[in-house]
Structures are given as structure tokens and as C-alpha cells.
């Protein structure tokens, strides 16, 4: 029981102490990051697989074969066979190494000496490993940008709820005043219903915000593994830096790998040299004497292999070339899209910064106008509907400010992601 209590206390402390650094670190170690690391390891293993083809390959084998006529256990010279013939030349045993049933055990050795395509395939695998590393970093920064944007959205929802509760408190005070006026007969009862309807609408809006809030918290928990109760504070302490688009790095590496694949397919038409060897021992019953005989046999040599006509390989080259053209076109298309998106986000960031300033100024004015409207309403120089419009206007101004702030953070995070910036150097 004590252990459970301690665990819950530590978890609660961790949640309460969470900050934006905690969330971004969580992204670096959560499931998506682990999948990215496995992708890098998988690509590294693919490179090792290519390198492994350059090593010698040794295999053991065994066989039992029946022949329809006596067959030699290994090639033998006439003088060797003469040794088993009648005297005085042979020993008269008749143990000629020929048999209808031959058992054989041995080993084979094979090793590429020069296969040009293997070296190119190794370069391709290394490029794919580079692509996997870039993809891992891309995915992490994408999730970090999503977390920053989600936290900004969470702040927006919290501030919006806070503004709604302030508006509700204002309307609750107004409801008391209107109720008194209704009892005294100064205003019709419908005025009270109008205020109560506004309060009900605010309660509905707050409930809808709570639902949205839970969805945002779920996104953050999915990407970081951290369970929050509320948004963490964020402030900007750096600028995003323009540079190469991060999303192009894995695509460039993949396109380079595809072009190497074309070269590898072409090189399969070049001559290749292989070292091949084998050694074996054959067993059998001599067809002449009926005695058991055995012989060892082996050899080693260099084989040259060169295709003269291989239609399948020609088609493989064409297929690889089309694949390389396709990835190159995708790279160019993505580069153009990213440039357009970056230009748009950069302009939007400046406009959103301006919107924040304008909305703050607007709130200051709306507060002053609401104070004047309240005095006018209390003095009977303004109708209830007109007064409520000023209440709504102040809330709308606050909502616009909070929305502009959230959009600013989300746009900044997207720009940092596009250029591969470390968000921890921009946000704290």
C-alpha cells in the first residue's frame, strides 16, 4: 500500500512539475522515437547484409546416390586402377573405386573476388541508412512541433474558458440587477430570460471547451507519454533560422540511393569473378570385389561469369531508372511545396504578431467602453440588449487575442520544424 502511495505521489509530482522541456524530452524517448531508432537499425542491418555477401561462404553437404551402372568415386588414372588388377602389375584385390551406390560427404567454399554491383549496392544501403537517420530526426521534430502547437491550443482553450467565466460572472451580476428591476416592474420579465439564456449559452460553451481540452491532452499524452492536467507555460527566447528544409534530407538520400540502384543493376551485366572450391569423401561398395572403398576428392578455382543476353536484367535496369525518376520528381515537387508553405507561414507569423498587438489594444478600449455602458445601463440611458452587446464585444476581443497567440505559437513551431530547428532553443 505504501509503495502504491509513493508511486502515485511521484507521478503526481512529475505531472505538476512538467514543463515544455519535459514534453519535448518525452517526444525524444516515446514510441515514435523508438520506432525511428529501429528504422535506423534496420537500415544499418541492410548495409551489413550487403557487406556479408563479400565474405566467404562455407557449406557442408551429404548425399546418397544410386547409379544404373558402376560409377567412379572420383576420376582416377589408368595406372591407379591398374594397382587393383591381377599380378604382377596389380595386387589382385579387385577393389576398383567404382560402385552403383555412392555416399558422399564434404564441404564447399564460395567467395566473390570482384562483383562490381555489390560495392554499389553497399553504397546504396549506406545512403538508405542516412535517409533513415534523417527520417527519424524529421519525425521527432514533427512531433515536437505538434506538442508545442497542442500546448498553445491548450493555453488558448484555458484562457477562453477563463474569459467565458468572467463573462458569466458579469452576466450573473447583471441577472441580479435585472431580477430586482423585474420585481419592481421597471423592466419586463423577458429581460431576465434574455440574461439567463446568455448564461446558459456560456455554460454550454464551457462544456464544449472541456471536451476539446480532453482531446488536446490526449494528443500530448500520445506523443510524449506525459499526462497533463493543464497547459504548461511557454515563452519565446530564440528565433527560427532559415536553412535547408529538413523534410528534403530523407528524400534526397532516398533519391541518391535510387540512382545508385540503377548503377547496380547496370553493373550486373559486367564480368564477375568468384572463388569456388570443394572437398569431399566418397564411400561405396566396389562393383568387382564387393569390398568397401572410399576416395577423397577436391578442387579450387576461379570462375568468370558474364551475361551475354539477359532480357530480365535489361527490364530490371529500366524499372530502377523509372523508380529513380519518380523519386527525383517527388523530391522536386516536395521542395516547391515546402518553399511555398514556408513563405506563407513566414508572412502569417508577422501578421499574427501584429494581430496580437492590435487585439491587446482592442481589449483595452473594450474594457473602457464596457465600463461606460454599465454606467449608462444603470442610469437607464441604455437598453439591456445594447449593454449585453458591449459584454459580448469584450469577450470577442479576448477570444481573438487568445486565438492569435495560439496561432502564432503553432506557426512558429511549424517554421522551426520546416527548417529543422531545435525547438528547445526557441521555446522554454
C-alpha positions in Angstrom: 0.0 0.0 0.0 2.9 2.3 0.9 4.6 1.5 -2.4 1.5 2.4 -4.4 1.0 5.6 -2.5 4.7 6.6 -3.1 4.3 5.8 -6.8 1.2 7.9 -7.1 2.8 10.7 -5.2 5.9 10.7 -7.5 3.6 10.5 -10.6 1.6 13.5 -9.3 4.8 15.4 -8.6 6.1 14.6 -12.1 2.8 15.9 -13.7 2.8 19.0 -11.6 6.5 19.7 -12.3 6.1 19.2 -16.1 7.3 22.0 -18.3 7.8 22.4 -22.1 11.3 20.9 -21.7 9.7 17.8 -20.1 7.3 17.4 -23.0 9.9 17.8 -25.7 12.2 15.3 -23.9 9.3 12.9 -23.7 8.9 13.1 -27.5 12.6 12.1 -27.9 12.1 8.9 -25.9 8.5 7.8 -26.7 7.2 5.2 -29.1 7.6 7.2 -32.3 11.3 7.9 -31.5 11.8 4.3 -30.6 10.3 3.3 -34.0 12.6 5.7 -35.7 15.6 4.2 -34.0 14.5 0.7 -35.0 14.3 2.0 -38.6 17.9 3.2 -38.4 19.0 -0.1 -37.0 17.1 -1.9 -39.8 18.8 0.2 -42.4 22.2 -0.5 -40.8 21.4 -4.2 -40.8 20.6 -3.9 -44.5 24.1 -2.4 -45.1 25.6 -5.3 -43.1 23.7 -7.8 -45.2 25.3 -6.4 -48.4 28.8 -6.5 -46.8 28.2 -10.0 -45.7 28.0 -11.1 -49.4 31.7 -10.2 -49.7 32.7 -12.8 -47.1 33.5 -16.5 -47.9 30.6 -18.9 -47.7 31.3 -22.4 -46.5 28.7 -25.2 -46.5 28.7 -28.8 -45.5 26.8 -31.4 -47.6 26.0 -35.1 -47.7 24.4 -37.2 -50.4 23.5 -40.8 -51.2 23.1 -41.6 -55.0 22.2 -44.8 -56.8 23.5 -45.2 -60.4 22.3 -47.7 -63.1 25.9 -48.7 -63.8 29.1 -48.7 -61.7 30.4 -45.1 -61.3 33.8 -44.0 -60.0 34.0 -42.3 -56.6 36.3 -39.8 -58.2 38.2 -39.6 -61.5 41.1 -42.0 -61.5 44.1 -42.5 -63.9 44.6 -45.9 -65.6 47.7 -46.5 -63.6 45.8 -46.1 -60.4 43.2 -48.6 -61.4 45.9 -51.0 -62.6 47.1 -51.3 -59.0 44.0 -53.4 -58.2 44.3 -55.6 -61.2 45.8 -59.1 -61.5 49.5 -59.6 -60.6 52.3 -58.9 -61.5 51.0 -55.3 -62.2 48.3 -55.1 -59.5 47.7 -56.6 -56.1 44.8 -58.8 -57.3 42.3 -57.3 -54.8 39.9 -56.1 -57.4 39.0 -53.1 -55.2 38.3 -50.8 -58.1 36.7 -47.5 -56.9 33.5 -48.0 -58.8 30.1 -48.5 -57.2 26.4 -48.5 -58.0 25.6 -46.8 -54.7 27.8 -43.9 -53.6 27.6 -41.9 -50.4 29.4 -38.6 -50.2 30.2 -36.0 -47.5 32.1 -32.8 -47.9 32.2 -29.0 -47.9 32.1 -26.3 -50.4 33.6 -22.8 -50.4 32.5 -19.8 -52.5 33.6 -16.2 -52.3 33.2 -13.2 -54.6 36.5 -11.8 -55.7 35.2 -9.0 -57.9 31.5 -8.2 -58.2 31.1 -4.6 -59.0 27.4 -4.4 -58.3 27.9 -5.5 -54.6 30.1 -2.4 -53.9 27.4 -0.1 -55.5 24.7 -1.9 -53.5 26.7 -1.2 -50.3 26.8 2.5 -51.2 23.0 2.4 -51.8 22.4 0.7 -48.4 24.6 3.3 -46.7 22.5 6.1 -48.3 19.3 4.4 -47.2 20.8 4.4 -43.6 21.4 8.1 -43.9 17.8 8.5 -45.1 16.6 6.6 -42.1 18.5 8.8 -39.7 17.1 11.9 -41.4 13.6 10.4 -41.2 14.0 9.7 -37.5 15.0 13.3 -36.8 12.2 14.6 -39.1 9.6 12.6 -37.2 10.9 13.7 -33.8 10.8 17.4 -34.8 7.4 16.9 -36.3 6.0 15.5 -33.1 7.8 18.3 -31.1 6.1 20.9 -33.3 2.8 19.2 -32.8 3.3 19.2 -29.0 4.2 22.9 -28.9 1.1 23.6 -31.1 -1.1 21.5 -29.0 0.1 23.1 -25.8 -0.6 26.5 -27.4 -4.1 25.3 -28.3 -4.5 24.1 -24.7 -3.5 27.6 -23.4 -6.0 29.1 -25.8 -8.8 26.9 -24.5 -7.9 27.6 -20.9 -7.8 31.4 -21.5 -11.0 31.2 -23.5 -12.7 29.3 -20.6 -11.4 31.9 -18.2 -12.8 34.7 -20.3 -16.1 32.9 -20.5 -16.2 32.6 -16.7 -15.5 36.3 -16.4 -18.3 37.0 -18.8 -20.6 34.7 -16.8 -19.7 36.5 -13.6 -20.6 39.8 -15.3 -23.9 38.4 -16.5 -24.6 36.8 -13.1 -24.3 40.3 -11.6 -26.5 41.7 -14.3 -29.1 39.0 -13.6 -29.4 40.1 -10.0 -29.9 43.7 -11.1 -32.5 42.7 -13.7 -34.3 40.5 -11.2 -34.7 43.5 -8.9 -35.9 45.6 -11.7 -38.4 42.9 -12.8 -39.8 42.7 -9.3 -40.2 46.5 -9.1 -41.9 46.4 -12.5 -39.3 48.7 -14.1 -38.5 46.1 -16.9 -40.5 43.2 -18.4 -39.8 39.7 -17.2 -38.5 38.8 -20.7 -35.3 40.8 -19.9 -34.5 38.3 -17.1 -35.0 35.4 -19.6 -32.6 37.0 -22.0 -29.8 37.3 -19.4 -30.4 33.7 -18.2 -30.3 32.5 -21.9 -26.9 34.1 -22.3 -25.7 32.4 -19.1 -26.9 29.0 -20.4 -25.1 29.6 -23.7 -21.9 30.3 -21.7 -22.3 27.1 -19.7 -22.7 25.1 -22.9 -19.6 26.7 -24.4 -17.5 25.9 -21.3 -18.6 22.3 -21.5 -17.7 22.2 -25.2 -14.3 23.6 -24.3 -13.7 20.9 -21.8 -14.3 18.3 -24.4 -11.8 20.0 -26.8 -9.4 20.2 -23.9 -9.5 16.5 -23.3 -8.8 15.8 -26.9 -5.7 18.0 -26.9 -4.5 16.5 -23.7 -4.8 13.0 -25.3 -2.7 14.2 -28.3 0.1 15.4 -25.9 -0.1 12.2 -23.9 0.1 10.1 -27.1 3.2 11.9 -28.4 5.1 12.3 -25.1 3.8 9.8 -22.6 3.2 12.6 -20.1 -0.2 13.1 -18.6 -1.0 16.8 -18.0 -3.9 18.4 -16.2 -3.4 21.8 -17.7 -1.1 23.5 -20.2 2.5 24.2 -19.4 3.9 27.8 -19.6 5.8 28.7 -22.8 7.8 31.8 -23.7 9.9 32.5 -26.7 13.6 33.0 -26.2 15.0 32.5 -29.7 14.2 32.9 -33.4 13.8 30.3 -36.0 16.7 30.1 -38.5 16.2 29.6 -42.2 18.2 26.9 -44.0 17.7 23.7 -45.9 14.2 22.1 -45.5 14.5 19.2 -43.1 11.9 17.2 -45.0 14.1 17.1 -48.1 17.0 15.3 -46.4 15.5 11.8 -46.3 14.1 12.3 -49.8 17.4 13.4 -51.2 19.2 10.4 -49.6 16.5 8.1 -51.0 16.8 9.6 -54.5 20.6 9.2 -54.3 20.0 5.5 -53.3 17.6 5.0 -56.2 20.2 6.4 -58.6 22.8 4.0 -57.1 20.3 1.2 -57.6 20.3 2.0 -61.4 24.1 1.8 -61.5 24.0 -1.5 -59.5 21.5 -3.0 -62.0 23.7 -2.0 -64.9 26.8 -3.4 -63.2 25.2 -6.8 -63.1 25.9 -7.0 -66.8 29.7 -6.7 -66.1 32.0 -9.7 -65.7 32.2 -11.1 -62.2 34.9 -13.2 -60.6 34.2 -15.8 -57.9 36.5 -18.2 -55.9 35.0 -21.7 -55.7 36.2 -24.8 -54.1 35.0 -28.1 -52.7 36.4 -31.2 -50.9 34.5 -34.4 -50.4 34.9 -38.1 -49.4 33.0 -40.7 -51.3 32.0 -44.2 -49.9 30.8 -47.2 -51.8 31.0 -51.0 -52.4 33.4 -51.9 -55.2 31.4 -53.5 -58.0 34.2 -56.0 -58.7 35.3 -57.2 -55.3 32.3 -56.3 -53.1 34.6 -54.6 -50.6 34.0 -51.1 -49.1 36.1 -48.4 -50.8 36.5 -44.7 -50.2 38.2 -41.8 -52.0 38.8 -38.1 -51.3 38.4 -35.6 -54.0 38.6 -31.8 -54.0 39.4 -28.7 -56.1 39.6 -24.9 -56.0 39.4 -22.4 -58.8 38.3 -19.0 -60.1 35.1 -18.7 -62.1 34.3 -15.9 -64.5 30.7 -15.0 -65.0 29.4 -12.6 -67.7 25.9 -12.4 -69.1 25.7 -12.1 -72.9 22.0 -11.7 -73.2 19.6 -11.3 -70.2 16.3 -9.7 -71.0 15.2 -9.8 -67.4 18.2 -7.8 -66.3 17.5 -5.2 -69.1 14.0 -4.8 -67.7 15.3 -4.5 -64.2 17.5 -1.6 -65.3 14.6 0.2 -66.9 12.5 -0.4 -63.7 15.2 1.0 -61.5 15.6 4.0 -63.8 11.8 4.8 -63.6 11.9 4.4 -59.9 14.8 6.9 -59.6 13.0 9.4 -61.9 9.9 9.0 -59.8 11.7 9.8 -56.5 13.5 12.7 -58.2 10.2 14.2 -59.3 8.8 13.7 -55.8 11.8 15.5 -54.4 11.4 18.5 -56.7 7.6 18.6 -56.0 8.2 18.5 -52.3 10.8 21.2 -52.4 8.5 23.5 -54.3 5.6 22.8 -51.9 7.8 23.4 -48.8 9.1 26.7 -50.2 5.6 27.9 -50.8 4.5 26.8 -47.4 7.5 28.4 -45.7 6.9 31.7 -47.5 3.2 31.6 -46.4 4.0 30.8 -42.8 6.6 33.5 -42.6 4.2 36.1 -43.8 1.5 34.7 -41.4 3.9 34.9 -38.5 4.4 38.6 -39.0 0.7 39.2 -39.4 -0.1 37.2 -36.3 2.4 39.2 -34.2 0.6 42.3 -35.4 -2.8 40.8 -34.6 -1.7 40.1 -31.0 -0.7 43.8 -30.6 -3.9 45.0 -32.2 -6.1 42.7 -30.1 -4.4 43.8 -26.9 -5.1 47.4 -27.8 -8.7 46.5 -28.7 -9.3 44.8 -25.3 -8.1 48.0 -23.5 -10.7 50.0 -25.4 -13.4 47.4 -25.0 -12.9 47.5 -21.2 -13.3 51.2 -21.2 -16.4 51.1 -23.3 -18.0 48.4 -21.2 -17.4 50.5 -18.0 -19.2 53.4 -19.7 -22.0 51.1 -21.0 -22.5 49.7 -17.5 -22.9 53.2 -16.0 -25.3 54.1 -18.8 -27.4 51.0 -18.3 -27.5 51.5 -14.5 -28.7 55.1 -15.2 -31.4 53.9 -17.6 -29.8 55.6 -20.6 -29.1 52.2 -22.3 -31.2 49.2 -23.0 -30.3 45.7 -21.8 -29.6 44.5 -25.3 -27.2 47.3 -26.0 -25.3 46.7 -22.7 -25.1 43.0 -23.5 -23.5 43.8 -26.9 -20.7 45.5 -25.1 -20.2 42.5 -22.8 -20.1 40.3 -25.9 -17.6 42.6 -27.6 -15.1 42.5 -24.7 -15.3 38.7 -24.7 -14.8 38.5 -28.5 -11.8 40.8 -28.2 -10.3 38.5 -25.6 -11.1 35.4 -27.6 -9.4 36.9 -30.7 -6.3 37.7 -28.6 -6.0 34.2 -27.3 -6.6 32.7 -30.7 -4.0 34.9 -32.3 -1.5 33.9 -29.6 -2.2 30.2 -30.2 -1.9 30.6 -34.0 1.4 32.5 -33.5 2.9 29.6 -31.5 1.6 27.0 -33.9 3.0 28.9 -36.9 6.4 29.4 -35.2 6.6 25.7 -34.4 5.8 24.8 -38.0 8.5 27.1 -39.3 11.0 25.7 -36.9 10.1 22.2 -38.0 10.3 23.1 -41.7 13.9 24.3 -41.3 14.9 21.6 -38.8 15.5 24.0 -35.9 15.8 22.7 -32.3 12.6 23.9 -30.6 14.3 23.8 -27.2 16.4 26.7 -28.4 13.3 28.7 -29.4 10.8 27.8 -26.7 11.2 27.5 -22.9 
